[in-house]
Each structure stands twice: as C-alpha cells, then as structure tokens.
Amino acid sequence: MKQILKKYLDRYTTLDEAAQQAILDELRIEEFKKGTILLRQGDVPWACYFILKGCVREYTADETGRETTSNFYTEEQAIAMIQRHRDDPSSEYTYACLEDTVAVVGALDVEQAMYDKHAQLEGMTRRMIEQSFARMQEEFTAFVASSPEERYLSLLRKRPTLIERVPQHQLASYLGVTAESLSRLKKRLQRDA
C-alpha cells in the first residue's frame, strides 16, 4: 500500500529515497470495516484521509433524516478537512465506509509538525488539494449545466467502477435524481444501446 504513496512523493516532490522512506515510516495506515463512520455531520474533524483501497461516501442529512450524497472517495483520493479553518469547524458532512477501506490517517494536530519536519510534504499536499479542488469545480459546473442522463453518462466515462460499488439510491442522490428515475434512465440507455 505504501507504494501508492511513494508514487505521489515521486510525482510531487524531489525527495531522495531516504527522505521518502522517513515520511512513509511516520504515516499511519488504518483499516476500516464496511459501515465505519469516519466522521459524523456536526462533529469536529480530528484527521484527514487518503484512500488507498475502498470507498467512502460523503453525505448530509437534513432534520427529517433525508440523506443527500455529495461525493464518493475511492482509491488515490484525499478527504481533506478544510472546514477546520472556519469559525465553526464542525463538519457539514458524514463520511461512511461503503466497503472495507484502507486509508492513510493524518492527525490534524500533528500536521504542521510533519510539514515543519518534511517541508516538501506541505507543497505536495497543497498541489494535491489544488488538483482536487479544480476537479470538483469542473464537476460542479458540469453538474449544474447537464441533464441527469448527461451526468450518468459522464459518470460512466470518468468513474465506471463506481456504479457497481455503491447502492443505486446513493448513486441516484449523487446524480440529483430519484432512485426510480435512475432505474428508468439505465433501462432506457440499455434498450437504446
């Protein structure tokens, strides 16, 4: 699993083998069972995560308990806890493991010490977050400007395995449609293919 992290260190830093190994030795990798809640909506985050294996769902629940899925994090995606820099650092989202998951767990209270000790690590993290933010902006713009069918087809192109990995009602929520509408859409697309 640490080979995945080494790939990022190679891509985003100029650290030599010894410095990379020192960072890899300090990182905490944890396994989480399917159904584990990494963070509940309203709680203050204590860690960020980099998914090595598995799938984590990001969602909100309104006062009636209705859930709205806003993202799925899979292999080689980071769950950054940026809200901790706001006046109210409590999370707007719940993060739940939809599969058995293996992730790097970065304790936020030692983050600055890691950056001080390994200066290039901060630059690497910043570049990864910037790329993730740019991708999210593109996805949001495309989401707003597209029909449910276009959203589904885009998901098929960009993240084809996600459709088999998550429950249909959660996928429908992510696409902004009802589960019934998604089912009809899928049947129509299969019939027209």
N, C-alpha and C positions, 0 to 999 in steps of 0.2 A: 504493500500500500504506500509505503514511503517513496516508492519510485514515481508515483504520480506527483508528489510534492517536489521531488527533485527536478522533474520536468519543468515545473513553474520557476524554481530557483534558477535553472539554466536559462529559461526564456526571459526572465525579468531582472536578473542580476548578473554581475560579473564576479561573483564569489568563487573562490577556489574550492576544491573538494573538501579540504579540512573545515573551512568556514561553513560550507553547506551541511556537512555532517554534524557540526556543533549545533546548528539550528534544528536539524531533523531529530537529534537526540533530546532536545528540550521540548519538542512539541508533544502534546498529549493526544493520543488517538483512542477513541472510545467506541464501543459497540452499543447500539440501542436496539431493543426489540421493537417489532412492529407494534404500533399503538402507543409508544412512548411519547409523551408531551415534552418537548424540549423547552418550551416557554409558553405560558398562558397569557392570553389577552389581559391586560391590566397589570401584569407583573413587571417588575424592573429587570431587564436582562442583566445577566452576570457573565455571559460568554457569547462568542460568535462561533460560527461553524463553517467548515469546508467539507463538503460531502465527498467522500472517497468511493462509497458504494451505498446504494439505496435511494429512497425517495422521501422527501419531506414536503408536506403540504402547509402552505401559509393561508390562513383564513381569519375572517372576523365573524363574530356572532352578534346579532342585534339583541335588543331587550326581550324579544319573543323567542330567541334561540335559533332563529333562521341564520344559517351559515352561508357566507359568500367566500368562495375560493379566489384568491388573488394571485397565487403563484404555486409552482411545484419546483422544488430544488432537487436535482439529480446529480449524478457523477460530475465532479470537477466544477461545481458551482458553490459559491460562498453565500452564506446567510450573514450579512453584515448588520449589526445592531446600531444603526446610525441615530435612531431616536434617542439614544442615551445622551446626546449633546443638546437636547431640547430642555426647556424649563421643566416640563413634565416628562421624565424619562420612561414612563411606563409604556409597555408595548401595546400597539394598536392591534396586534395580530397574535394568533396562536400558531405554533409550529408543531406539527404532529408527524411522526414517522409512519408512513404508509407501508413501508417494508422494513425488514431488518436493515439497519443502517450503520455504516462505519463512517465516522467523521473525525476530523481534527477539531478539537475543542480549544478555543483560545480564550482563556480567562481574561476578561476586560480589565481587571485590577492589576494585571502584570504586563499588559500590552505595551505600555510606554517603556518599561524596563527592558523588554525584548527589543524594542526599537532602538533604545539607547545602546544596548549591547551589540546589536546587529543592524547598523544604520541602513544598509541596503534593503533590509526586510520591510521597513516603512515605505520606501519607494515602490517596492514590489506590490505591497498591499494597496497602496494608492492607485497604481496603474490597473490592478485587477478590479478595484471598486469603480474606477472611471469607466472601464470597458463594460462592466456590468450595468452601470447607470446608463451609458449610451445605448446599450441593447434594450434596456427597459423603456427608455424614451421612444425608441423606434417601434417597439412592440405596442406601446400605449397609443402612439399616433396611428399606427396601422389598425389597431383595435377600434378606435373611435371612427375611423373612415371606412370600415369594412362591414359587410353583411355577415351574419352568422355562418353562412356557407363559406365565405372567403376566409373567416377566422379558422374554421375547421380545416380547410384545405391548406392553409398556411401552417397550422399545427402539424398536419400530416407530413409536410415537406421538411419543417425545421426540427420537429421532435417526434418522429414516427413511433418510437417505442413507448412514449408516454400514454398513448391511447390504450395500450394493453396493460399498463401498470397501475392505473388509477380507476376507481369506481366511476361509472358513467355519470351519476348525479353530481359528483365533484367536478368532473371534466366539463359538464354542461354549465355549471356555475362559473367556472373559469372562462368559458366562452361567452357567457352572458345570455344563456338560453335555458329553457327548462329541459329536464331530462327527456320528456316526451318529444319536444321539438328536436333535440339532438338525435333521438332514435329515428324519427321520421326523416331527418336530413341524411343520416347514414344509409338508411334503406333506399332512399331516392338516388343517392350517389352510386350505390352498388348496382341498382337496377339500370342506371344510365351508362354504367361503365362497359 
